[in-house]
Amino acid sequence: MLDKVREPEDTQFAHIKPGDTHYRSEGLRDFFLYRDLGIAEATRGKVIAQLVIAHNAPEKGTGWHRHEAEFHIVIMLRGWAKFMYEDQETLVSAGDCVHQRPGVRHYLFDYSPDMEYLEIVGPADFTTIDVDPVCEVPAPKGWGF
């Protein structure tokens, strides 16, 4: 006889369908829209999972910053984005997965109009801290290219 698998008491089952949550502007950046996937609530704040889409053309990007988080990945679903990770320019295209190690200084400076990525971060209430520039950052090309 198989033992019944028990869900830990501090997490809940979650199943979010496309119509259950909507893209909102109440996220970290005003030029993106964010769709919550219900994971922060289900894990009681241990992890957040959200879809992020381009809302406005890039003008200046995110600026240099780092996150205080234990875990942070970005999976590009559509389009592309250009980041500086420390002094390394990195093109992240559809299908790519990036693990942003804790504390890595970075700058998202350009992205396509169809950009969409899945972001998973722990803890859910991670903080973002502006940092001094690491190096020069290329100017975004905008959507008129």
Beta strands, then each sheet from edge to edge (+ up, - down):
strand 1: 32-36
strand 2: 48-54
strand 3: 65-68
strand 4: 71-78
strand 5: 80-85
strand 6: 88-93
strand 7: 97-99
strand 8: 106-111
strand 9: 116-122
strand 10: 127-130
sheet 1: 1+ 2- 9+ 4- 7+
sheet 2: 3+ 10-
sheet 3: 6+ 5- 8+
end
